[in-house]
Amino acid sequence: MGLLNCGAHPAAAYDHSPQFSDGRFHNPVAKTSLGFGRTVGALWRFLFDKPADASPQAPIPVQSLTRQALLDAPDDSLWRLGHSTMLLKLDGHFWLTDPVFSERVSPMSFMGPKRFHAPPLSIDALPPITGVIISHDHYDHLDHAAVMALAPKVQHFVTALGVGDRLIGWGIPAAKVTQLDWWQEARVEGLKVVATPAQHFSGRGLSDGNRTLWASWVIDTGRTRIFFSGDSGYFDGFARIGERYGPFDLSMIETGAYDADWPDVHMQPEQSLQAHLDVRGRVLMPIHNGTFDLALHPWTEPFERITALAAAQGVALTAPQMGERLDIRTPAPSTHWWRQGLLTGE
């Protein structure tokens, strides 16, 4: 486990990373290949054969936010802005995870998966941001337009290895960028941030697959400890994270945009619950759902399945509305807001 000071970043060559070989990053266990036929079939279903209930049948409730409300909020506050984008207020500092504000998560502004709801506030309305944590470089987690708009008000970008070099290539000053390999730590304005393993993949085009690393994250103030899963299939790394860094006051775990055809890189809700137990989370918050048109399952299914599973095992679960303030230390239980006219379309 290494320690890097914020502002430093590794060289562009990643040969010293245990995850890097033959010019690309790798999972500890190789991802199962679907083969050409299943890959084409999955793409066809995604593009042309989506069930109607994969999208919400009524407008999603969103609590609008103002800068003053954020400034007035107490420490240990969290606001879900959508998908995997969280705004956290920790020890007087504001942090963002995987900030995505664009209408579509696609290399093209006119096509690709579209938002189901507007963000609870604009980038312009955000207060100064101490740090942005980026789990990996997929379009639904790394939004070029948002990064460039945020850059003037962000002090630090903390990323998985290689993603930081992508930001620098976009024009983000290198002094603002810290990029970490798995198990490396950074200290930023008193906050400990640790890049931890995930089982996923990366890339933003046809030729750059796995050229950058993917990661989950430990966020630790010394008083409050949060786990952010990023994107991941289920694997034994969650137990190792729990052993090293648990327990966590809140675990934000990917629960959505899953499918039987990609079990290696996205978890089913049963696995999301197990990941929460593995990392030794106290309260589970399901994320990676609700915002973008990314899956074939019914829109409400991730919320309903994880809620039932958590109840059956006595696991505390919170699922705030978009824009709702959450007290990280004592989070309120879910109000099942997704059922408000959305299950029936009434």
Contacts in CASP RR format, 6 or more apart in sequence:
PFRMAT RR
TARGET T0000
AUTHOR 0000-0000-0000
METHOD contacts of the structure
MODEL  1
MGLLNCGAHPAAAYDHSPQFSDGRFHNPVAKTSLGFGRTVGALWRFLFDK
PADASPQAPIPVQSLTRQALLDAPDDSLWRLGHSTMLLKLDGHFWLTDPV
FSERVSPMSFMGPKRFHAPPLSIDALPPITGVIISHDHYDHLDHAAVMAL
APKVQHFVTALGVGDRLIGWGIPAAKVTQLDWWQEARVEGLKVVATPAQH
FSGRGLSDGNRTLWASWVIDTGRTRIFFSGDSGYFDGFARIGERYGPFDL
SMIETGAYDADWPDVHMQPEQSLQAHLDVRGRVLMPIHNGTFDLALHPWT
EPFERITALAAAQGVALTAPQMGERLDIRTPAPSTHWWRQGLLTGE
1 183 0 8 1.000
1 184 0 8 1.000
1 185 0 8 1.000
2 183 0 8 1.000
2 184 0 8 1.000
2 185 0 8 1.000
3 184 0 8 1.000
3 185 0 8 1.000
3 186 0 8 1.000
3 187 0 8 1.000
4 178 0 8 1.000
4 180 0 8 1.000
4 184 0 8 1.000
4 185 0 8 1.000
4 186 0 8 1.000
5 178 0 8 1.000
5 186 0 8 1.000
5 187 0 8 1.000
6 156 0 8 1.000
6 158 0 8 1.000
6 178 0 8 1.000
6 186 0 8 1.000
6 187 0 8 1.000
6 188 0 8 1.000
7 156 0 8 1.000
7 174 0 8 1.000
7 175 0 8 1.000
7 176 0 8 1.000
7 177 0 8 1.000
7 178 0 8 1.000
8 178 0 8 1.000
9 164 0 8 1.000
9 165 0 8 1.000
9 168 0 8 1.000
9 174 0 8 1.000
9 177 0 8 1.000
9 178 0 8 1.000
9 179 0 8 1.000
10 16 0 8 1.000
10 161 0 8 1.000
10 179 0 8 1.000
10 181 0 8 1.000
12 165 0 8 1.000
14 20 0 8 1.000
14 25 0 8 1.000
14 161 0 8 1.000
14 162 0 8 1.000
14 181 0 8 1.000
14 213 0 8 1.000
17 25 0 8 1.000
17 161 0 8 1.000
17 181 0 8 1.000
17 213 0 8 1.000
18 181 0 8 1.000
18 182 0 8 1.000
19 25 0 8 1.000
19 26 0 8 1.000
19 161 0 8 1.000
19 181 0 8 1.000
19 182 0 8 1.000
19 213 0 8 1.000
20 26 0 8 1.000
20 161 0 8 1.000
20 213 0 8 1.000
23 211 0 8 1.000
24 209 0 8 1.000
24 210 0 8 1.000
24 211 0 8 1.000
25 161 0 8 1.000
25 202 0 8 1.000
25 210 0 8 1.000
25 211 0 8 1.000
25 212 0 8 1.000
25 213 0 8 1.000
25 214 0 8 1.000
26 210 0 8 1.000
27 199 0 8 1.000
27 200 0 8 1.000
27 201 0 8 1.000
27 235 0 8 1.000
27 264 0 8 1.000
28 197 0 8 1.000
28 199 0 8 1.000
28 235 0 8 1.000
29 199 0 8 1.000
29 235 0 8 1.000
31 199 0 8 1.000
31 201 0 8 1.000
31 264 0 8 1.000
31 265 0 8 1.000
32 263 0 8 1.000
32 264 0 8 1.000
34 42 0 8 1.000
34 261 0 8 1.000
34 262 0 8 1.000
38 261 0 8 1.000
42 259 0 8 1.000
42 261 0 8 1.000
42 262 0 8 1.000
45 296 0 8 1.000
46 296 0 8 1.000
50 293 0 8 1.000
50 296 0 8 1.000
51 296 0 8 1.000
51 298 0 8 1.000
53 298 0 8 1.000
53 299 0 8 1.000
53 300 0 8 1.000
54 293 0 8 1.000
54 295 0 8 1.000
54 296 0 8 1.000
54 297 0 8 1.000
54 298 0 8 1.000
54 299 0 8 1.000
55 116 0 8 1.000
55 293 0 8 1.000
55 299 0 8 1.000
56 116 0 8 1.000
56 290 0 8 1.000
56 299 0 8 1.000
56 300 0 8 1.000
56 342 0 8 1.000
57 341 0 8 1.000
57 342 0 8 1.000
57 343 0 8 1.000
57 344 0 8 1.000
57 345 0 8 1.000
58 340 0 8 1.000
58 341 0 8 1.000
58 342 0 8 1.000
58 345 0 8 1.000
58 346 0 8 1.000
59 117 0 8 1.000
60 116 0 8 1.000
60 117 0 8 1.000
60 290 0 8 1.000
60 322 0 8 1.000
60 338 0 8 1.000
60 342 0 8 1.000
61 321 0 8 1.000
61 322 0 8 1.000
61 337 0 8 1.000
61 340 0 8 1.000
62 117 0 8 1.000
62 118 0 8 1.000
62 120 0 8 1.000
62 321 0 8 1.000
62 322 0 8 1.000
62 323 0 8 1.000
63 120 0 8 1.000
63 321 0 8 1.000
63 322 0 8 1.000
63 323 0 8 1.000
63 324 0 8 1.000
64 120 0 8 1.000
64 121 0 8 1.000
64 323 0 8 1.000
65 79 0 8 1.000
65 120 0 8 1.000
65 121 0 8 1.000
65 125 0 8 1.000
65 323 0 8 1.000
66 121 0 8 1.000
66 125 0 8 1.000
67 121 0 8 1.000
67 125 0 8 1.000
67 126 0 8 1.000
67 127 0 8 1.000
69 325 0 8 1.000
70 79 0 8 1.000
70 87 0 8 1.000
70 89 0 8 1.000
70 94 0 8 1.000
70 126 0 8 1.000
70 127 0 8 1.000
71 127 0 8 1.000
73 89 0 8 1.000
73 325 0 8 1.000
74 89 0 8 1.000
74 327 0 8 1.000
75 89 0 8 1.000
75 90 0 8 1.000
75 91 0 8 1.000
75 92 0 8 1.000
76 89 0 8 1.000
76 90 0 8 1.000
76 224 0 8 1.000
76 327 0 8 1.000
76 328 0 8 1.000
76 329 0 8 1.000
77 88 0 8 1.000
77 89 0 8 1.000
77 325 0 8 1.000
77 326 0 8 1.000
77 327 0 8 1.000
77 328 0 8 1.000
78 86 0 8 1.000
78 87 0 8 1.000
78 88 0 8 1.000
78 89 0 8 1.000
78 250 0 8 1.000
78 320 0 8 1.000
78 325 0 8 1.000
78 326 0 8 1.000
78 328 0 8 1.000
79 86 0 8 1.000
79 87 0 8 1.000
79 120 0 8 1.000
79 320 0 8 1.000
79 323 0 8 1.000
79 324 0 8 1.000
79 325 0 8 1.000
79 326 0 8 1.000
80 86 0 8 1.000
80 285 0 8 1.000
80 287 0 8 1.000
80 320 0 8 1.000
80 321 0 8 1.000
80 322 0 8 1.000
80 323 0 8 1.000
80 324 0 8 1.000
80 326 0 8 1.000
81 87 0 8 1.000
81 99 0 8 1.000
81 101 0 8 1.000
81 119 0 8 1.000
81 120 0 8 1.000
81 121 0 8 1.000
81 322 0 8 1.000
81 323 0 8 1.000
82 100 0 8 1.000
82 117 0 8 1.000
82 119 0 8 1.000
82 290 0 8 1.000
82 291 0 8 1.000
82 322 0 8 1.000
83 98 0 8 1.000
83 100 0 8 1.000
83 140 0 8 1.000
83 287 0 8 1.000
83 288 0 8 1.000
83 289 0 8 1.000
83 290 0 8 1.000
83 291 0 8 1.000
83 292 0 8 1.000
84 97 0 8 1.000
84 98 0 8 1.000
84 100 0 8 1.000
84 135 0 8 1.000
84 140 0 8 1.000
84 141 0 8 1.000
84 228 0 8 1.000
84 230 0 8 1.000
84 231 0 8 1.000
84 252 0 8 1.000
84 254 0 8 1.000
84 287 0 8 1.000
84 288 0 8 1.000
85 96 0 8 1.000
85 97 0 8 1.000
85 98 0 8 1.000
85 99 0 8 1.000
85 100 0 8 1.000
85 101 0 8 1.000
85 119 0 8 1.000
86 96 0 8 1.000
86 97 0 8 1.000
86 98 0 8 1.000
86 228 0 8 1.000
86 252 0 8 1.000
86 287 0 8 1.000
87 94 0 8 1.000
87 95 0 8 1.000
87 96 0 8 1.000
87 126 0 8 1.000
88 94 0 8 1.000
88 95 0 8 1.000
88 96 0 8 1.000
88 97 0 8 1.000
88 219 0 8 1.000
88 226 0 8 1.000
88 328 0 8 1.000
89 95 0 8 1.000
90 191 0 8 1.000
90 219 0 8 1.000
90 221 0 8 1.000
90 224 0 8 1.000
91 189 0 8 1.000
91 190 0 8 1.000
91 191 0 8 1.000
91 221 0 8 1.000
93 130 0 8 1.000
93 131 0 8 1.000
93 189 0 8 1.000
93 191 0 8 1.000
94 126 0 8 1.000
94 127 0 8 1.000
94 128 0 8 1.000
94 129 0 8 1.000
94 130 0 8 1.000
94 131 0 8 1.000
95 129 0 8 1.000
95 130 0 8 1.000
95 131 0 8 1.000
95 132 0 8 1.000
95 133 0 8 1.000
95 191 0 8 1.000
95 219 0 8 1.000
96 129 0 8 1.000
96 131 0 8 1.000
96 132 0 8 1.000
96 133 0 8 1.000
96 150 0 8 1.000
96 154 0 8 1.000
97 132 0 8 1.000
97 133 0 8 1.000
97 134 0 8 1.000
97 135 0 8 1.000
97 217 0 8 1.000
97 228 0 8 1.000
97 252 0 8 1.000
98 133 0 8 1.000
98 134 0 8 1.000
98 135 0 8 1.000
98 140 0 8 1.000
98 141 0 8 1.000
98 142 0 8 1.000
98 230 0 8 1.000
99 132 0 8 1.000
99 143 0 8 1.000
99 146 0 8 1.000
99 147 0 8 1.000
99 150 0 8 1.000
100 140 0 8 1.000
100 141 0 8 1.000
100 142 0 8 1.000
100 143 0 8 1.000
100 146 0 8 1.000
101 119 0 8 1.000
101 122 0 8 1.000
101 123 0 8 1.000
101 143 0 8 1.000
101 145 0 8 1.000
101 146 0 8 1.000
101 149 0 8 1.000
102 109 0 8 1.000
102 115 0 8 1.000
102 143 0 8 1.000
102 145 0 8 1.000
102 146 0 8 1.000
103 109 0 8 1.000
103 114 0 8 1.000
103 115 0 8 1.000
104 110 0 8 1.000
104 111 0 8 1.000
104 112 0 8 1.000
104 113 0 8 1.000
104 114 0 8 1.000
104 115 0 8 1.000
105 112 0 8 1.000
105 113 0 8 1.000
105 138 0 8 1.000
105 139 0 8 1.000
105 140 0 8 1.000
105 143 0 8 1.000
105 292 0 8 1.000
105 294 0 8 1.000
106 112 0 8 1.000
106 113 0 8 1.000
106 139 0 8 1.000
107 139 0 8 1.000
107 204 0 8 1.000
107 205 0 8 1.000
112 293 0 8 1.000
113 140 0 8 1.000
113 292 0 8 1.000
113 293 0 8 1.000
113 294 0 8 1.000
114 292 0 8 1.000
114 293 0 8 1.000
115 291 0 8 1.000
115 292 0 8 1.000
116 290 0 8 1.000
116 291 0 8 1.000
116 292 0 8 1.000
116 293 0 8 1.000
116 299 0 8 1.000
117 290 0 8 1.000
117 291 0 8 1.000
117 322 0 8 1.000
119 322 0 8 1.000
120 322 0 8 1.000
120 323 0 8 1.000
123 146 0 8 1.000
123 149 0 8 1.000
123 150 0 8 1.000
124 149 0 8 1.000
126 150 0 8 1.000
126 153 0 8 1.000
127 153 0 8 1.000
128 153 0 8 1.000
128 155 0 8 1.000
129 150 0 8 1.000
129 153 0 8 1.000
129 154 0 8 1.000
129 155 0 8 1.000
130 154 0 8 1.000
130 155 0 8 1.000
130 156 0 8 1.000
130 188 0 8 1.000
130 189 0 8 1.000
130 191 0 8 1.000
131 154 0 8 1.000
131 155 0 8 1.000
131 156 0 8 1.000
131 157 0 8 1.000
131 158 0 8 1.000
131 188 0 8 1.000
132 147 0 8 1.000
132 150 0 8 1.000
132 154 0 8 1.000
132 156 0 8 1.000
132 157 0 8 1.000
132 158 0 8 1.000
133 158 0 8 1.000
133 159 0 8 1.000
133 193 0 8 1.000
133 217 0 8 1.000
133 219 0 8 1.000
133 228 0 8 1.000
134 141 0 8 1.000
134 142 0 8 1.000
134 157 0 8 1.000
134 158 0 8 1.000
134 159 0 8 1.000
134 160 0 8 1.000
134 163 0 8 1.000
134 164 0 8 1.000
134 167 0 8 1.000
135 141 0 8 1.000
135 160 0 8 1.000
135 198 0 8 1.000
135 214 0 8 1.000
135 215 0 8 1.000
135 216 0 8 1.000
135 217 0 8 1.000
135 228 0 8 1.000
135 230 0 8 1.000
135 231 0 8 1.000
136 142 0 8 1.000
136 160 0 8 1.000
136 163 0 8 1.000
136 198 0 8 1.000
136 200 0 8 1.000
136 202 0 8 1.000
136 212 0 8 1.000
136 213 0 8 1.000
136 214 0 8 1.000
136 215 0 8 1.000
136 230 0 8 1.000
136 231 0 8 1.000
137 163 0 8 1.000
137 166 0 8 1.000
137 202 0 8 1.000
137 203 0 8 1.000
137 204 0 8 1.000
137 212 0 8 1.000
138 202 0 8 1.000
138 203 0 8 1.000
138 204 0 8 1.000
138 231 0 8 1.000
139 204 0 8 1.000
140 292 0 8 1.000
140 294 0 8 1.000
141 230 0 8 1.000
141 231 0 8 1.000
142 163 0 8 1.000
142 166 0 8 1.000
142 204 0 8 1.000
144 170 0 8 1.000
147 157 0 8 1.000
147 167 0 8 1.000
147 170 0 8 1.000
147 172 0 8 1.000
148 170 0 8 1.000
151 171 0 8 1.000
151 172 0 8 1.000
151 176 0 8 1.000
154 176 0 8 1.000
155 176 0 8 1.000
155 189 0 8 1.000
156 176 0 8 1.000
156 177 0 8 1.000
156 178 0 8 1.000
156 188 0 8 1.000
156 189 0 8 1.000
157 164 0 8 1.000
157 167 0 8 1.000
157 172 0 8 1.000
157 176 0 8 1.000
157 177 0 8 1.000
157 178 0 8 1.000
158 178 0 8 1.000
158 179 0 8 1.000
158 180 0 8 1.000
158 186 0 8 1.000
158 188 0 8 1.000
158 193 0 8 1.000
159 167 0 8 1.000
159 177 0 8 1.000
159 178 0 8 1.000
159 179 0 8 1.000
159 180 0 8 1.000
160 179 0 8 1.000
160 180 0 8 1.000
160 195 0 8 1.000
160 212 0 8 1.000
160 213 0 8 1.000
160 214 0 8 1.000
160 215 0 8 1.000
161 179 0 8 1.000
161 180 0 8 1.000
161 181 0 8 1.000
161 195 0 8 1.000
161 212 0 8 1.000
161 213 0 8 1.000
161 215 0 8 1.000
162 179 0 8 1.000
162 211 0 8 1.000
162 212 0 8 1.000
162 213 0 8 1.000
163 179 0 8 1.000
163 202 0 8 1.000
163 212 0 8 1.000
163 213 0 8 1.000
164 172 0 8 1.000
164 177 0 8 1.000
164 179 0 8 1.000
164 212 0 8 1.000
165 179 0 8 1.000
165 212 0 8 1.000
166 212 0 8 1.000
167 177 0 8 1.000
168 174 0 8 1.000
168 177 0 8 1.000
178 186 0 8 1.000
178 188 0 8 1.000
180 186 0 8 1.000
180 193 0 8 1.000
180 194 0 8 1.000
180 195 0 8 1.000
180 215 0 8 1.000
181 195 0 8 1.000
181 213 0 8 1.000
182 195 0 8 1.000
182 196 0 8 1.000
182 197 0 8 1.000
182 213 0 8 1.000
182 215 0 8 1.000
183 194 0 8 1.000
183 195 0 8 1.000
183 196 0 8 1.000
183 197 0 8 1.000
183 244 0 8 1.000
184 194 0 8 1.000
184 195 0 8 1.000
185 192 0 8 1.000
185 193 0 8 1.000
185 194 0 8 1.000
186 192 0 8 1.000
186 193 0 8 1.000
186 194 0 8 1.000
187 193 0 8 1.000
190 221 0 8 1.000
191 219 0 8 1.000
191 220 0 8 1.000
191 221 0 8 1.000
192 218 0 8 1.000
192 219 0 8 1.000
192 220 0 8 1.000
192 221 0 8 1.000
192 222 0 8 1.000
193 217 0 8 1.000
193 218 0 8 1.000
193 219 0 8 1.000
193 220 0 8 1.000
194 217 0 8 1.000
194 218 0 8 1.000
194 220 0 8 1.000
194 245 0 8 1.000
195 215 0 8 1.000
195 216 0 8 1.000
195 217 0 8 1.000
196 215 0 8 1.000
196 216 0 8 1.000
196 217 0 8 1.000
196 218 0 8 1.000
196 241 0 8 1.000
196 244 0 8 1.000
196 245 0 8 1.000
197 215 0 8 1.000
197 216 0 8 1.000
197 235 0 8 1.000
197 237 0 8 1.000
197 240 0 8 1.000
197 241 0 8 1.000
198 214 0 8 1.000
198 215 0 8 1.000
198 216 0 8 1.000
198 229 0 8 1.000
198 230 0 8 1.000
198 231 0 8 1.000
198 232 0 8 1.000
198 233 0 8 1.000
199 232 0 8 1.000
199 233 0 8 1.000
199 234 0 8 1.000
199 235 0 8 1.000
199 237 0 8 1.000
199 264 0 8 1.000
199 265 0 8 1.000
200 214 0 8 1.000
200 230 0 8 1.000
200 231 0 8 1.000
200 232 0 8 1.000
200 233 0 8 1.000
200 265 0 8 1.000
201 209 0 8 1.000
201 210 0 8 1.000
201 214 0 8 1.000
201 265 0 8 1.000
202 208 0 8 1.000
202 209 0 8 1.000
202 210 0 8 1.000
202 211 0 8 1.000
202 212 0 8 1.000
202 213 0 8 1.000
202 214 0 8 1.000
203 209 0 8 1.000
203 210 0 8 1.000
203 211 0 8 1.000
203 212 0 8 1.000
214 230 0 8 1.000
214 231 0 8 1.000
214 232 0 8 1.000
215 230 0 8 1.000
216 227 0 8 1.000
216 228 0 8 1.000
216 229 0 8 1.000
216 230 0 8 1.000
216 232 0 8 1.000
216 241 0 8 1.000
217 227 0 8 1.000
217 228 0 8 1.000
217 230 0 8 1.000
218 225 0 8 1.000
218 226 0 8 1.000
218 227 0 8 1.000
218 228 0 8 1.000
218 241 0 8 1.000
218 245 0 8 1.000
218 248 0 8 1.000
219 225 0 8 1.000
219 226 0 8 1.000
219 227 0 8 1.000
219 228 0 8 1.000
220 226 0 8 1.000
220 245 0 8 1.000
224 249 0 8 1.000
224 328 0 8 1.000
224 329 0 8 1.000
225 245 0 8 1.000
225 246 0 8 1.000
225 247 0 8 1.000
225 248 0 8 1.000
225 249 0 8 1.000
226 248 0 8 1.000
226 249 0 8 1.000
226 250 0 8 1.000
226 251 0 8 1.000
226 252 0 8 1.000
226 328 0 8 1.000
227 241 0 8 1.000
227 245 0 8 1.000
227 246 0 8 1.000
227 248 0 8 1.000
227 250 0 8 1.000
227 251 0 8 1.000
227 252 0 8 1.000
227 253 0 8 1.000
227 279 0 8 1.000
227 281 0 8 1.000
228 252 0 8 1.000
229 251 0 8 1.000
229 252 0 8 1.000
229 253 0 8 1.000
229 254 0 8 1.000
229 275 0 8 1.000
229 287 0 8 1.000
230 254 0 8 1.000
230 287 0 8 1.000
230 288 0 8 1.000
231 254 0 8 1.000
231 265 0 8 1.000
231 266 0 8 1.000
231 288 0 8 1.000
232 254 0 8 1.000
232 265 0 8 1.000
232 266 0 8 1.000
232 267 0 8 1.000
232 275 0 8 1.000
233 254 0 8 1.000
233 263 0 8 1.000
233 264 0 8 1.000
233 265 0 8 1.000
233 266 0 8 1.000
233 267 0 8 1.000
233 271 0 8 1.000
234 263 0 8 1.000
234 267 0 8 1.000
234 268 0 8 1.000
234 271 0 8 1.000
234 272 0 8 1.000
234 274 0 8 1.000
234 275 0 8 1.000
237 278 0 8 1.000
238 274 0 8 1.000
238 275 0 8 1.000
238 278 0 8 1.000
238 279 0 8 1.000
239 278 0 8 1.000
239 279 0 8 1.000
241 278 0 8 1.000
241 279 0 8 1.000
242 248 0 8 1.000
242 278 0 8 1.000
242 279 0 8 1.000
242 280 0 8 1.000
245 279 0 8 1.000
246 279 0 8 1.000
246 280 0 8 1.000
246 281 0 8 1.000
247 280 0 8 1.000
247 281 0 8 1.000
247 282 0 8 1.000
248 279 0 8 1.000
248 280 0 8 1.000
248 281 0 8 1.000
248 282 0 8 1.000
249 281 0 8 1.000
249 282 0 8 1.000
249 283 0 8 1.000
249 328 0 8 1.000
249 329 0 8 1.000
250 281 0 8 1.000
250 282 0 8 1.000
250 283 0 8 1.000
250 285 0 8 1.000
250 318 0 8 1.000
250 328 0 8 1.000
250 331 0 8 1.000
251 275 0 8 1.000
251 276 0 8 1.000
251 279 0 8 1.000
251 281 0 8 1.000
251 282 0 8 1.000
251 283 0 8 1.000
251 284 0 8 1.000
251 285 0 8 1.000
252 285 0 8 1.000
252 287 0 8 1.000
253 267 0 8 1.000
253 272 0 8 1.000
253 275 0 8 1.000
253 276 0 8 1.000
253 284 0 8 1.000
253 285 0 8 1.000
253 286 0 8 1.000
253 287 0 8 1.000
254 266 0 8 1.000
254 267 0 8 1.000
254 272 0 8 1.000
254 286 0 8 1.000
254 287 0 8 1.000
254 288 0 8 1.000
255 267 0 8 1.000
255 269 0 8 1.000
255 272 0 8 1.000
255 286 0 8 1.000
255 287 0 8 1.000
255 288 0 8 1.000
255 289 0 8 1.000
255 302 0 8 1.000
255 306 0 8 1.000
256 266 0 8 1.000
256 269 0 8 1.000
256 286 0 8 1.000
256 288 0 8 1.000
256 289 0 8 1.000
256 294 0 8 1.000
256 295 0 8 1.000
256 297 0 8 1.000
256 302 0 8 1.000
257 266 0 8 1.000
257 288 0 8 1.000
257 289 0 8 1.000
257 292 0 8 1.000
257 294 0 8 1.000
257 295 0 8 1.000
258 266 0 8 1.000
258 267 0 8 1.000
258 268 0 8 1.000
258 269 0 8 1.000
258 295 0 8 1.000
258 297 0 8 1.000
258 302 0 8 1.000
259 266 0 8 1.000
259 295 0 8 1.000
259 296 0 8 1.000
259 297 0 8 1.000
267 275 0 8 1.000
269 286 0 8 1.000
269 302 0 8 1.000
269 305 0 8 1.000
269 306 0 8 1.000
269 309 0 8 1.000
270 305 0 8 1.000
270 309 0 8 1.000
272 284 0 8 1.000
272 286 0 8 1.000
272 306 0 8 1.000
273 284 0 8 1.000
273 306 0 8 1.000
273 309 0 8 1.000
273 310 0 8 1.000
273 313 0 8 1.000
273 315 0 8 1.000
276 284 0 8 1.000
276 315 0 8 1.000
277 315 0 8 1.000
282 316 0 8 1.000
283 316 0 8 1.000
283 317 0 8 1.000
283 318 0 8 1.000
283 331 0 8 1.000
284 306 0 8 1.000
284 310 0 8 1.000
284 315 0 8 1.000
284 316 0 8 1.000
284 317 0 8 1.000
284 318 0 8 1.000
285 317 0 8 1.000
285 318 0 8 1.000
285 319 0 8 1.000
285 320 0 8 1.000
285 326 0 8 1.000
285 331 0 8 1.000
286 302 0 8 1.000
286 303 0 8 1.000
286 306 0 8 1.000
286 317 0 8 1.000
286 319 0 8 1.000
289 302 0 8 1.000
289 303 0 8 1.000
290 299 0 8 1.000
290 302 0 8 1.000
290 338 0 8 1.000
291 322 0 8 1.000
299 338 0 8 1.000
299 342 0 8 1.000
300 338 0 8 1.000
300 339 0 8 1.000
300 342 0 8 1.000
300 343 0 8 1.000
303 319 0 8 1.000
303 336 0 8 1.000
303 338 0 8 1.000
306 317 0 8 1.000
307 317 0 8 1.000
307 319 0 8 1.000
307 334 0 8 1.000
307 336 0 8 1.000
309 315 0 8 1.000
310 316 0 8 1.000
310 317 0 8 1.000
311 317 0 8 1.000
316 331 0 8 1.000
316 333 0 8 1.000
317 333 0 8 1.000
317 334 0 8 1.000
318 326 0 8 1.000
318 331 0 8 1.000
318 332 0 8 1.000
318 333 0 8 1.000
318 334 0 8 1.000
319 334 0 8 1.000
319 336 0 8 1.000
319 337 0 8 1.000
319 338 0 8 1.000
320 326 0 8 1.000
320 331 0 8 1.000
320 332 0 8 1.000
320 334 0 8 1.000
321 335 0 8 1.000
321 337 0 8 1.000
326 332 0 8 1.000
END
